[in-house]
Amino acid sequence: MSLFTDDFDSLVESRKAIRAFLTKPVPRELITNIIDVARLAPSNSNTQPWTVHIITGRAKRDLSALLGVAHIDPLTKPLVHLPDNLSQKYRTRQEQFGALFYGVQNVDKCDVNARSKVTSRNFEFFGAPVGLIFTVEMNLKKYSWMDYGMFLQTLMLAAQSRGLATCPQVSFARFQTVIADFLKLENDQEIVCAMSLGYADESSPLNQMRMPRESTHDFTHFIGFDQ
Ligand SMILES: Cc1cc2nc3c(=O)[nH]c(=O)nc-3n(C[C@H](O)[C@H](O)[C@H](O)COP(=O)(O)O)c2cc1C
């Protein structure tokens, strides 16, 4: 294995979702530099379906305030980000995530108010100085959303390699209308997710969590190798 392979694997292994950030600002040039790398991600017919809204300072605080209000508004519908009939193996992993995530914060997962308070930290971008909102044209198909996933992972790794930390956040998709109004989005733009970007607060227990992964053996089917 080349030195490059070891470096790459270490980079991928070192990335994790960060949910407590330092207030230390991130220079605009550094953000541009990271996105310059992310835009090299592959996409279906090279369509490059990503649009990124980068928000900081007062604008970020204003958006967070609006979302904080929307979050506790009983009229705001919950986000259905996984199907009701989620298969058991995925539900087990989701429950394992919940146990770790709420456990580290001493939150009883049956306590709806405590959970809501924890969730609301999403909309403060977990204290990160920069928030990213990713949008896509609504008429695009699932293949373009795959492109988006590749773009997002490339962006997170580019940030990680520069000493920055990230948390991708689908929770923002619940607030399509509020965010669309705030960012003055074109009518055809749908929110894919958001992302917190900044320097990790390494002292926070929230950032000590490591989410487990299934072993490769459990989800691969090698065919024709034994002949
Ligand atoms: C598309 C996507 C959406 C996510 N949305 C949220 C979110 O809204 N809030 C949050 O705290 N974490 C969110 N996460 C982070 C996941 O919980 C995290 O990636 C997963 O538990 C694996 O942990 P790791 O990234 O630390 O390895 C999201 C991750 C992805 C890929």
The ligand as a MOL file (V3000), in Angstrom:
LIG
                    3D

  0  0  0     0  0            999 V3000
M  V30 BEGIN CTAB
M  V30 COUNTS 31 33 0 0 0
M  V30 BEGIN ATOM
M  V30 1 C -27.5270 12.7970 5.0160 0
M  V30 2 C -27.2100 12.8800 6.4970 0
M  V30 3 C -28.0390 13.6040 7.3280 0
M  V30 4 C -27.7460 13.7360 8.6770 0
M  V30 5 N -28.5330 14.5230 9.4760 0
M  V30 6 C -28.1810 14.7590 10.7540 0
M  V30 7 C -28.8940 15.7120 11.5300 0
M  V30 8 O -29.8740 16.3160 11.0920 0
M  V30 9 N -28.4660 15.9500 12.7940 0
M  V30 10 C -27.3700 15.3200 13.3320 0
M  V30 11 O -27.0300 15.5870 14.4870 0
M  V30 12 N -26.6760 14.4130 12.6010 0
M  V30 13 C -27.0320 14.1350 11.3300 0
M  V30 14 N -26.2940 13.2800 10.5560 0
M  V30 15 C -25.1080 12.6270 11.1240 0
M  V30 16 C -25.3150 11.1280 11.3280 0
M  V30 17 O -26.0580 10.8950 12.5090 0
M  V30 18 C -23.9380 10.4450 11.3970 0
M  V30 19 O -23.2740 10.6310 10.1790 0
M  V30 20 C -24.0500 8.9530 11.6820 0
M  V30 21 O -24.6010 8.7160 12.9480 0
M  V30 22 C -22.6760 8.2640 11.6080 0
M  V30 23 O -21.7810 8.9010 12.5080 0
M  V30 24 P -20.4160 9.5490 12.0260 0
M  V30 25 O -20.7130 10.5020 10.8950 0
M  V30 26 O -19.8970 10.2740 13.2710 0
M  V30 27 O -19.5180 8.4410 11.5860 0
M  V30 28 C -26.5970 13.0960 9.2180 0
M  V30 29 C -25.7700 12.3650 8.3490 0
M  V30 30 C -26.0640 12.2630 7.0250 0
M  V30 31 C -25.1370 11.5030 6.1080 0
M  V30 END ATOM
M  V30 BEGIN BOND
M  V30 1 1 1 2
M  V30 2 1 2 3
M  V30 3 2 2 30
M  V30 4 2 3 4
M  V30 5 1 4 5
M  V30 6 1 4 28
M  V30 7 2 5 6
M  V30 8 1 6 7
M  V30 9 1 6 13
M  V30 10 2 7 8
M  V30 11 1 7 9
M  V30 12 1 9 10
M  V30 13 2 10 11
M  V30 14 1 10 12
M  V30 15 2 12 13
M  V30 16 1 13 14
M  V30 17 1 14 15
M  V30 18 1 14 28
M  V30 19 1 15 16
M  V30 20 1 16 17
M  V30 21 1 16 18
M  V30 22 1 18 19
M  V30 23 1 18 20
M  V30 24 1 20 21
M  V30 25 1 20 22
M  V30 26 1 22 23
M  V30 27 1 23 24
M  V30 28 2 24 25
M  V30 29 1 24 26
M  V30 30 1 24 27
M  V30 31 2 28 29
M  V30 32 1 29 30
M  V30 33 1 30 31
M  V30 END BOND
M  V30 END CTAB
M  END
